Amino acid sequence: MDPKTDPAFRFFPTDYRWSMGLLLALNASHQGGAQIDEVTRVGKALAGKIGNDDAWFAEWVRMGEKVEAKGREAAKAGHKLTAAAYLMRACNYYQAGERFLQPKSAKGDEVYAKSVKCFADAAKMINRPRIESVEVPYKGKSLPALFVHADPAVAGTKPAPAMVYLDGFDVTKEIQYFTGVPDLAARGIACLIVDGPGNGESVRFRKLPLIAETEDYATAAYEYLAGRKEVDAKRVGVVALSLGGYYAPRAASLEPRFACSIAWGAQWDYHAVWAKRFEALDSGKVQSLSVPPEHLEWVLGVEGRAAALEKLKAFKLDGIVQKMKCPFLLVHGKEDEQIPMATAQTCFDAVGSKHKTFKVFDKEEGGHHHCQVDNVVIGTHYMWDWAADVLKPGT
């Protein structure tokens, strides 16, 4: 989309990835993950350095350290809520900087570990929503996750419905919390945000690469929730964003115990997506990517494009989503520069569910970019209201 005619906020009009990366960080302000002044200071410090991902990393880390220090001081003074607020923002800034690092580095891992600790420490100091750092048993190992409790004022004393929230291609459980999970909990729906294979801590510290068989870890997440007394096992859904448009539909199609599925952004044939991207990159065309292209090989745990494309041959939804029976919601931006509308329509048409909804956000309404990164709240409010209508919290 031409930045000159795009009504969305683009801090770096000539660089799609940097603009969307800053927007992702800024959007967290709604859930306490950012302050506009702090984000703007980072953006201004990067003027004249556009495209330099080392500079991007350094400036975000610099702000993260400044904000974390204030949080630690507040904690020592006994001001827990102030401390939690600073630490939540520090977590988001650290992760905003680390996302673009390729190749990954010891310094990047150190910063990422700090981000996880900031979030975990902050979570212990707030009561609403109540957040637990948990481990989901998975094939003799475990997956790190956040369990966000449903608001008891809405859920009451009965077991509450819940959503499993899976990562996308390049985000994390902490970043996904900031997309709007407190608003979901406020509706009386609990949430388990999982760093699945290829994401977050799982790929960085546990060396678990991305796999096509989403149902394997989605089922593990479902069974974890089903074993918690606070959760109604018959009302557990699954949601995922971006590449999660592959994860959530596949999980719900192959794990029939899921009560609903939300694809926040569409996918259909991820092999075809990257084959086309590589062809365009080789021809010198600038692509609208969320992270550097080298990220693909890293999350798949392979070396070279050929090996990556071979792995991606299994990342296809045809023949799978036709099996889905639970209620399904697909949310997509009409001007999505990463995944076109035609792909979204193909996926939606193929889904076998009788109860299915296709919501498209256009330029006039806002939310027209990839996963509503230009106005994340407009997307999450629509999805969480749909989930509440289906899962009926408080009953």
N, C-alpha and C positions, 0 to 999 in steps of 0.2 A: 504494500500500500504506500502511496506517495506521502512522505512525511509532511509535505506542504499542505495537503488537503485532509490530513488525518486530524480530527478534533482531539484525539487522545494526547496526554502529556508525554512528550519524548524529551528527556533531558539532553540526550546526545542524538540529535536528528539524523546524523550521518552514520550511526552505528546501531543497528537493530538490537544486537545482543546486549550491548551495554545499556541501552535504553530500557529494555525489558528486564534486565538484571536489577537496575536501580528501582524500577517500578515494583518488582517483586518484593524488594526490601521495604520500600515505602508503604506498600499496601498493608504491611504488618502493623502499621500504626493503629489500625482499628482494634487490634487485639493486644496492644501493649508492646509490640515488637519493634517500634520505630518512633522517632520524633522527626517532624519535617525539617527542623533546623539542623539536626545532626546529619540527616541524609543529604540535605542541600550542601552542607559544608564539605562532605565527601565528594559530591559531584563537582563542586567548584574547584576543589583541590586537584581534580583529574582533568581539568581543562588543559588542552594542549598535549595530553597524554593518551588520547583516544586510541584504543586498540592495544595498548600496552598492558597486558594482563598482570604483569609483575607489579606495575604501579597500582592497578586496581586492587590487588591483594594487599599491598602495603598501606594504602589509604583507609581501606575498610578495617584492617587490623588496628591501625592507629586509633581510629574512632572507637573500636571495640574495647581496646585497652583503657582508653580514657573513661569510657562509660562504666566498664567493669570496676575500675578503681573506686569510682564514686559509690558503686553498689556495695563493695566490700567495706568501705568506710561507714556507710549507713548501717550495715549489718552489725559492725562492731559497736555502734552507738545504740543498738537495740531497735532501730527503726526498720522493722522487717518488711513492711509494705513498700517503703521507698527502696530498700535494697532489692526486693524482688523485681520492681519495675526496671531499675537500672540493669540488673543481671539478665532479664529477658531481652532487653534491647541489645546488650553486649553479645548475647548468643546469636541473635539474628545478624548483626553486623559481621561477626567472625565468619559465619557461614556464607554470607553474601560474598565476602572476599575470597573464600577458599573454593567456591564452586567452579571458578574459571581456571584454576591452576591445572596445567598440563605441561609436563608430567607432574604427577603428585610428588610431594617432597616431605622430608622429615619435619620441616618447619610448618608445612601445611597440616600435617597430621597433629602436630603439637597444638596449633591454633584450633583445629577441629575438636580435639579432646577438651580444650578449654571451653569451647562453646557448649558442649554437652554438659559439662559440669556446671556452667553458669545456669543453664536451663533447669537442671535437676535441683540445684541449690535454691533457685527462685521458687520452684514448684512446692518445696517444703514449707515455704513461708506464706503461701496464699491458701485461702480456704474455699474460694469460689472462682472458677470451678476447682474441685479437688482433683489433683493430678498425681498419679503414681508412676514411677519408673519400674517397668516389669520386664520379665523374660518369657518369651513364648517358646515352649518346647518344640523342637524341629529337627527331625532325623538324627537324634542322638546329640544334637547341639541345642542352641537356642537363638532366638531373634530378639534384639532389643526393641522395646515398644513403650509407648505411653498409654496408660489407661486413664481416660478422663471420665469422671463420674457424672452421671446425669444429675441435674439439679433436683434435689429431693423435694423442693417446693412444688415441682411439676410432676415428677415421677411418683411421689407418694412413697408408701412403704412396700409396694409390690415390686417384683422384679421389673426392671425397665428394658425397653428395646435398646439396641446398640447398633453401631456401624463399625465395621472393619474399614480402616482408611489406609490404603496402600500407597506407597510413594510412586512417583513418575519415573522419568528417565534420569533426572539430575537433582531432585529435591530430597528432602529428609523429613524425618518425623517432626523435628522442631519447626522447620519451615512450614510444614503442613498444619501444625497447630495454629500458627499465626494466620493461616488463610481463613480461619473462621470456626475452629472447633469449639471455642467457648460459646458461640451462638447456637451451635448444635446441642451442647449440653444444657443450655438454658431452655431449650424446647423439651427437655425431659428425655433426651436420647444420649446414652453413653457412647464413648468412642474409643476404639483401640487403634492407635496410630502405629504402624509397624514399619521398621526398617527392614524390608524384605531383601532377599539376595540381589546384589547389584546396587544397593542403595545405602546411604547413610553410614552408620557404624558397621553394618554387616559387610560391606565391601571394603571399607577402609581398615578396620581392625580385626575382622573375623575371616577375611579372605573368601567371602561367599559371592561368587560372580552371579550376574543376571542369568536367569533361566527362562525358557519358554513356558514351562509347566507351572503357571501361576497358581493353579488349583492346589498344588502341593503345600505351599506356605499359607495360602488363603484358608485351606481346611484346618491347618494347624492353628491359625488365628481364631477361626470359628470355634474350634473345640476348646481353646483357652477361654473364650467368652462364655461358652455353654457351661463351663465348670465353675463360673463365678455366681455366687448366690444373688448378686445384685442385678443379674442379667436374665431376661426371658429368652431362652434358647430358640424359641419359635419366632422371635422377632429380631433377628440379626441380619442386617444387610451388609453390602460391600460397596465402597466408593473408591475411586482412584482418579488422578488427574494426569493430563498430558499422555505420556505413554501408558498411563493407567487406563486410557480408553481401550487398551488391549487387555490389561489385567482384570479389571472389574467385570466386563462381559464374559471373559473366559472363565473366571472363577465362578460366577453365578450359573453359567451353562453346564459346568462339570461338577459343581458341588451343589446338589439340589436343596440342601438345608438352608441356603441363603434366602431370606424373605424378600429381598429386593436388590437391585443393582443400579448404581449411578456411574455413568461414564462421563467424567468431566473433561470433555475434549474427545474427539473421535480418533479411532485407528481402524485399520482393516488389514493391510499387508505391510508390515514394517520392513521387510526385506526390500520390497519395491520402493518404499520411501527412501531408504539409504542408497539403493542402487542409483536412483535418480539424483540424489544429492551429490554423490561422488562424481557422477558424470558432469554435473553442472560445475562443481568445484574444479574439476580438471580442465574445463573449458574457460575458466577464469571468471565465472559468474559468482557474484556475491550471494550467499544463501542466508535466509533468515533462520538462524539456529539459536537455541537457548544457551548452549555451551560450545566450547571448541569441538571440532569433529573428532579429535583424538579421544574424547571422553568415551566414545562408543567402544573402542578396543579395550579400554581400561575396565569398564563395567562388565564386559563379557569375559574378561580374563584371557584375552588372546592377543597375538601380535600380528599386525597387518590387516589391510582391508579385506583381502580374500578370506581370511579366517573369520573375520567379523561377519561378512556377508553369508558365509556358510552357516554360522550359528543362527543368523536371522531368518533362515529359510523356514524355521519352525514357528516364527512369530506371525501367524496368519489366523484370522478369525473365521474364514469361510469353512463351513462344515461343522463349526462348533457353536456359534451363536444361534443357529437354527434350533438348537436343543434347549435354549433357555425357556423357562416357564414362569419365572417370578416377574413381578412388575419391574419395568426397566425405564430409566430416564437417561437420555443423551442430551448434553448441553454443549453447544458449540458457538464460536464466534464467527459471524458471517465473513469477516475480513481476516480470518486466521491465516497468517503467512507461512505457517509451518505445515498445517494439514488442511487441504482445501475442502470446501463444502461438499463437493462431489463424493469425497471419501466418507464424510459423515452420513450422507444420504444412503450410500451403499450399505454401510454398517446397519443403520437403523432399519432399512427395508428387510435385511436378512434376519434380524432378531426374531426368534419364534414366539416371544411372549405376546399374549393377547392384550395385556395391559401395558402399553408402552407409549412414551411421550418424547417428543423431539422439540427441544427449546432452542431457538436460534436468536442470539443477540445481534442486532444490527448497529450500524454507525449512529443512527439517530437516537436509539435507546441507550447506547453505550454498552460496554462489555463485548465489543465486536472483535477484540483481539484474542489470541491464543489463551484459552482457559480464563478469559475475562481479566487478564493481567492489567488492563487499563482501568478496570473498576471491579475488583475482586468481590466486593460486598454484594453487588447486584447478582453475581453468580451464586454465591453461597446462600443468600437469602432464598433464592428460587429453589435451590436444591434441598435445603434443610426444611423448607415448608412442604415440599413434595414428600420428603422422607417422613415428616410428621403426619401427613395425611395418610400415608401407607402404613406406618408402624404404630400409629395411635398411642403415643406416650400418655401416661396418666390413667390408662384404663387397665 
